[in-house]
Amino acid sequence: MQGSVQVLQSTDSGEHWEQTFSAKEIVEGKQLVINPLNPLHLLIPARNGLWQSVDGGKRWEQLFSGSEPNRAIFNPTNPKIVFFTDRRALYSLLDGKINKINLPRAPEDPEIYGLIGRTGTNQIFIFAFKEVEKFRYKTKIYQIEGNKASLIASINNKNRILDLIFDSQNPNILYAVSYNEIYKLILER
């Protein structure tokens, strides 16, 4: 596989850009994830696995190669724990050990698309969608605590959900955002 990830950084609101690092071994990086407590600790889920750098991108180590991860996050209260998904499953990674987190799913359930952590808690939320008929989607949102997952919402809409975003003023409000709609979810404390 040919490929290379290049990360550029601007310190003047985008007027000038400088290459921060390049990683020839990483193919089609999906996301750059920065540890909130250590900006030198980076993750990149990519077509050829989950990659980690602990020196700001100078050297890279492949942590997972079993499939094609598309999203990753650090646990909001313990960045030693990493969560990632490859659209089919959710995994946690701690001290080099990967655990698969089982979701309450039926065979027709959608593929996992994204995940987000709730600041100040160990709660992780994921969403998955599936096109159920032409231009109609069913999205399921799960809350993950430890190795357990529970369904908290199911949305049927004409546009697929693109992302989950927490309200900046209230961490008990989670928004599910589509191309032209926003759904507001009020979480229990």
Secondary structure by P-SEA (a helix, b strand, c coil): ccbbbbbbbbcccccbbbbcccccccccccbbbbccccccbbbbbccccbbbbcccccccccccccccccccccccccccbbbbbcccbbbbbcccbbbbbbccccccccccccccccccccbbbbbbbbcccccbbbbbbbbbcccbbbbcccccccccccccccccccccbbbbbcccbbbbbbbcc
